[in-house]
Amino acid sequence: MIKPSLKFLGVVFPPDSDDDFWVVLSAEIGEEGSKGIDAFYFNLTTPKRLMYVLQNQKAVFKRGLIIVDKYDYETAKRLIEDIILECKGETWHEVRSNIMKYCMTEYGG
């Protein structure tokens, strides 16, 4: 059984506010004990920013959307680690497919 591991989590553009933001988190995930990685992307936002977006759009449909009450990098990291712990598989392709249910990839899928 292949177990995925979060190797690095970056914030594409850090937020200006703790309670009103929408940021993209770039997660480098690979097999535990291996150096190889694939890049995955999560969107982290607050209810305040989501309400602002909804004023200009009728709906928001986005895979990888995580809604939090305030910005906390460590909390976001733990949430993503918890998600990927559920994405084990027999092959890396299966693991990657499981992770992709929760986020976007560098290839858009």
C-alpha positions in Angstrom: 0.0 0.0 0.0 1.4 3.4 -1.0 1.0 6.2 1.5 1.2 9.8 0.3 3.1 12.4 2.2 3.0 16.2 2.1 6.6 17.3 1.2 6.0 21.0 0.9 3.1 23.5 1.2 3.5 26.9 -0.2 1.1 29.9 -0.3 1.0 31.4 -3.8 0.1 34.9 -2.6 0.0 35.4 1.3 -3.2 37.0 2.4 -3.4 40.7 3.5 -6.1 40.0 6.1 -6.6 37.1 8.5 -10.4 36.9 8.0 -11.0 38.1 4.4 -8.9 36.3 1.8 -8.8 33.7 -1.0 -5.4 32.1 -1.4 -4.0 29.2 -3.5 -2.0 26.7 -1.6 0.5 24.7 -3.7 1.1 21.2 -2.2 3.9 19.0 -3.2 2.9 15.5 -2.5 4.8 12.3 -3.0 5.1 8.7 -1.8 6.3 8.5 1.8 10.0 7.8 1.9 10.4 8.9 -1.8 11.9 12.1 -3.2 9.4 12.3 -6.2 6.5 14.7 -6.0 3.4 15.9 -7.9 2.0 19.4 -7.5 -1.6 19.8 -6.3 -3.5 23.1 -5.6 -6.0 23.9 -2.9 -8.0 27.1 -2.5 -8.3 28.5 1.0 -10.9 31.1 1.8 -13.0 32.6 4.5 -16.8 33.0 4.6 -16.4 36.8 4.3 -14.5 36.5 1.0 -16.8 33.8 -0.2 -19.8 36.2 0.4 -18.0 38.9 -1.6 -17.4 36.6 -4.5 -21.0 35.5 -4.4 -22.1 39.1 -4.8 -20.5 39.1 -8.2 -21.3 35.5 -9.2 -24.3 33.3 -8.8 -22.4 30.3 -7.6 -19.0 29.0 -6.7 -18.0 25.5 -7.8 -14.4 24.7 -7.2 -12.7 21.4 -6.3 -10.2 21.9 -3.6 -12.0 24.7 -1.8 -11.4 24.8 1.9 -13.4 27.4 3.9 -11.9 28.5 7.3 -12.8 31.2 9.8 -9.3 32.8 9.7 -5.9 32.4 8.1 -3.6 29.9 10.0 -0.9 28.2 7.9 -0.4 25.4 10.4 -4.2 24.6 10.5 -4.4 24.6 6.7 -1.3 22.3 6.6 -2.9 19.9 9.0 -6.2 19.8 7.1 -4.4 18.9 3.9 -2.3 16.3 5.6 -5.5 14.8 7.0 -7.0 14.7 3.5 -4.1 13.0 1.9 -3.9 10.4 4.6 -7.2 9.1 3.3 -5.8 8.8 -0.2 -3.7 5.6 0.0 -3.6 3.2 -2.9 -1.9 0.2 -4.5 -0.1 2.3 -7.1 0.9 6.0 -7.3 -1.6 6.5 -10.1 -4.4 5.3 -7.8 -3.1 7.6 -4.9 -2.9 10.5 -7.3 -6.4 9.9 -8.6 -7.7 9.8 -5.0 -5.9 13.1 -4.1 -7.4 14.7 -7.3 -10.9 14.2 -5.8 -10.0 17.0 -3.4 -7.9 19.4 -5.4 -6.6 20.5 -8.7 -3.3 19.5 -10.3 -0.6 21.3 -12.3 -2.3 19.8 -15.4 -5.7 21.2 -14.5 -7.4 17.9 -13.7 
